Amino acid sequence: MAGQHEGFALGVDLGTSNTVAVLRWPDGRTRALLMDGQPLSPSAVYADPDGTLHTGWDARRLAQADPARFEANPKRRVDEPTVRLGDRAYPPADLLAAVLAAVARTAVGAVGFLPSAVVTYPAAWDATRRQVLADALLRAGWPQAAEHTLAGPTPPGTRLLREPVAAARYYTQVLHRPVPVGGAIAVFDFGGGTLDVAVLRNEGADPWGDSGFSVVADGGLPDLGGLDLDAALVRRVGELVGERHAAQWARLTRPADPAQRRDQVRLWDEVRGAKETLSRSAVAPVAVPGVAETIQLTRADVEGVATPLLRRAVQRAREVIAAAGLSPEQLDGLFLVGGSSRIPLVARMLHAELGIAPTVLDQPELPVAEGALTDLPLRKPLPAPAYAGPQLAPPAPAPVSPPAPAGALAPVVPSQRWPGSAPPVGPPPGPGLAGATPTPTGGGPRWRRARWVVLGAVLALVGVATAATLYLTRDRYPDLAFDSLRELSRPSAGAERPVGVWTAVLDDRAYLAFPLPDDRLEVVAVDAVSGDELWRRPTDVRADDWEAIIAVPGAVAVLADAPGDSTLRPLAVLDGRTGKQRWQRDLRGDDEVYVADDTAVLVDRAGEQLVGLRLSNGSTRWTEPNPRDQYAGARTVVRPVGSDAAAGGPAFLDGRPRDPWTGKGRRLVQVGADRSVRLLDMASGRVLRQWGSVADLDDLVVAHEDRLYVAANEGGYQLLAYDLGSDAEPVVLHRSGNDDYRPKELVACGARRACLLQVPNNDVARTEVVAATEGERMIHWSAPGVTGLLPLGEQLLAQRESPEPTVTVFDAAGKPLLRDRGGVAVRLDAGNLLVFAKAPSVVADNRVLAGVWAESGKVDELGELQDVRSSSCSWNTHVIACGGEKDFVLYRFTDD
């Protein structure tokens, strides 16, 4: 694939219950492909009476009307000649093809074409089953299947890869967990429908450029998965409902009409949601259709019904490890993948029974799909090292490519050879090789050949060592290959000059908005890769003025402005695929909204509470009252818990990440009027942890990954770090030691590292940057006049506002990499900046742009944005979208 297609790749985990796809951009960024707005799509199929096959969430919804036309797990039917849905029989390949076609359509919608792809399959599948998958790919319009083995290079086509191999590569190449050559790892894949266990040995680098994991032993339980846990929990709910509601329970377990079948589906969804909540909380409610009271499930209920099932799983894992000729303590790792492995009891029982601590992630559904991408490594040629002496052609070092920002759907590490292993030595050079000379005496052709073989082997080792060194010292956030601004498209903003314009860019989608004469807001969706307009829809709500549009996964929110804190203003959420308005709600002017996945959390000032809203329809998912002080005051401050992934992506002008929901965890910290701080789960509203007497409402509070940083807004302050995962006493990172010093602008700026500005006696000319890391000595350096800080991976951006806006980039030790560049800078990713030559404005004019690689301070002049209202601009790592005088304009500024 060439041109604009080069470097895009798709990894697909076609699971028994759910399908997951991960898309990789040419710069190494990876994101889960959202199908129907969700990263997981059911591997389900529903057949219309006319033969049309629906998949995913649509199939689940349609099945409520006619379950006989529905197959929830077509992958389980792979051995059958046909599968009957309604009055028709379908080959299993047709059902799998429908699922794969849906993935392809979503990928094409995301990037404009179907990228090169890797599709995974179970280790136990024989050639017959793999042929069914290959037939399904062809019927879905994918290139012909091509399977990688250690026996030879993979031919062109859609690559097929064993699921545990993909998981093992994720473990070593993305998580950077070492498995030495000859060592072994066990992959425990506990999905919705099945359990699969495999032991893999690291064979080192194979001649065809892949890390050679081979499956030594595999096995599983086809009748044990998350669905079986759900069934056991449903039975437990039946016990709790008891004889008081026997008739209603009978209708739920043995539905006789479509309405009762819908209630049964609702019950199972409630139980499944409670199970997921109980992986994070101790109690979860279950609303039983037709029963007024809410049933409370506890973690003890889950563990009670799950323990007998999981004993079978642990025993099966022990048997597979033994079949590989190993004992558990001989493994170099035990990696848990699959959605059901997030249940805490799974890891505890494996650890207790096998004696080895397993590795499990917050989103265990994703590693197989992302690990599959290692079969299509990014390639970035490295300069050949200089060689002295005879002009032999040295072996090329292993290609390496830039990883995505740390933390998030994580970087694909494209090492082509296992570190420390030499490639096989090829045939000796022929007699015409430049620089070869005859052996003076006693050697003959055999000695000459031996000498060249030895020399070739030495140079090969040097090449591998060079590649390993370059990999270990590679740029974590490489230069984005900035290029001159190129106009991509110019969408219309209506027939008349709009009063205001707003934009938002997320991944491959740009949303543009302007008010209509009737006070509604018209929203336009544009493909940020091609510039093509995707849809254009007006909102159903009206407002005198509008404040912003906010792009979120699968949706776009529009928020009206309000003249006062108590004035009501509408919030509306539109579907990202179609533009259809999902719901609206009136907020107060001082209310705030935080979004994560399928939940919007409203900071309801008048109600003195936090409210969790379903992003799909706006209904209330949960409420949590604010903490109160001794005088019944309930004022509060709420902050999202940041992640490395969010801090590694684009940011707004004020430094807030544009994609705050990326990376692990969906949590908020809430500072109460009583000086308490609470950690809340956004999906459920559960209080995960609470600390007393931590911070006043005007103190500086920042939460990032597993740390909460607090600096009191007073002279003689202390900078404290709290562990979000425990009740341990805080760590004192820094004491100002002087009552004249006050803290300003606190940010998380690295692994367990916080940075702030301290200003003595409000004298901005004496401002200093303080950088404090747990377990290390605090460092500080002078930063006169600096008013804002923005983390950039290992670097730190400092912004000065007067007398003219200027930008300085410091390295981790405080050394300037770029000093006093005029303008205002915004983050593209953790290594790259856009710099506006002048502060953005609401007035349409021209704005000169530059790109900066933070690790070196290198500046690339990009050109001029023509006739734009620069304060309206939004960006990602490739495109900037701005409102103009009478229209919108999208510019591209990278050449990849």
Secondary structure, 3 states (H helix, E strand, C coil): CCHHHCCCEEEEEECCCEEEEEEECCCCCEEECCECCECEEECCEEECCCCCEEEHHHHHHHHCCCHHHEECCHHHHCCCCCEEECCEEECHHHHHHHHHHHHHHHHHHHHCCCCEEEEEECCCCCHHHHHHHHHHHHHCCCCCEEECECCECCCCCEEEEEHHHHHHHHHHHHCCCCCCCCCEEEEEEECCCCEEEEEEEEEEECCCCCEEEEEEEEEEECCCCHHHHHHHHHHHHHHHHHHHHHHHHHHHHCCCCHHHHHHHHHHHHHHHHHHHHCCCCCEEEEECCCCCCEEEEEHHHHHHHHHHHHHHHHHHHHHHHHHCCCCHHHCCCEEEECHHHHCHHHHHHHHHHHCCCCEECCCCCCHHHHHHHHHCCCCCCCCCCCCCCCCCCCCCCCCCCCCCCCCCCCCCCCCCCCCCCCCCCCCCCCCCCCCCCCCCCCCHHHHHHHHHHHHHHHHHHHHHHHHHHHHHCCCCCCCCCEEEEEEEECCECCCCCCCCCEEEEECCEEEEEEECCCCEEEEEEEECCCCCEEEEEEEEEECCCEEEEEEECCEEEEEECCCCCCCEEEEEEEECCCCCEEEEEEEECCCEEEEECCEEEEEECCCCEEEEEECCCCCEEEEEECCCCCCCCCCEEEEEEECHHHHCCCECCCCCECCCCCCCCCEEEEEECCCCEEEEECCCCCEEEEECCCCCCCCEEEEECCEEEEECCCCCCEEEEEECCCCCCCEEEEECCCCCEEEEEEEEEECCEEEEEEEECCCHHHCEEEEEECCCCCEEEECCCEEEEEEECCEEEEEECCCCCEEEEECCCCCEEEEEEECEEEEEECCEEEEECCCCCCCEEEEEEEEEECCCCEEEEEEEEEEEEEEEEEECCCEEEEEECCEEEEEEEECC
